């Protein structure tokens, strides 16, 4: 019995030595700790691209209940060195209105950001106010699930960002990324 108690105690001590805490105070085993200091993610400063042209729009499927039509301007699709997939989204409502926005998706965090709104009457951009320049979680709701469709089906296969704009354009052409879940 003493043998098992000593073995258990030795295991607990070894386990405690091999752990440290993360920024939330949770224990993290040594095997999962990086040897290098973790770098802080830094978002690139970006400007809205050229206003979308009809011939560059690629429609994508959102859901069977969607009444709007959703398009990505394939010429604006970009994967930044910060890992953000940026694009111009064009939404045509069933009532005939057209909404244009410049947005980005952080795949690993499953979040999206609105950078600017397009004015179709004069082809210009209005930058988002500071309050709207935050990353928002992507939710897979029955209605207005276009960010979930972009993330899950096209630009973030298995939670990872596409590597190139051409990979994203190919996913748009196919209607789904070949590696999406």
Helices and strands as residue ranges (DSSP letters): H 2-17, E 19-21, E 27-29, G 30-32, G 54-56, E 57-60, E 69-73, G 74-76, E 78-79, E 84-92, E 98-106, E 111-119, E 124-127, G 130-132, E 136-137, H 146-149, I 150-155, G 157-159, H 165-174
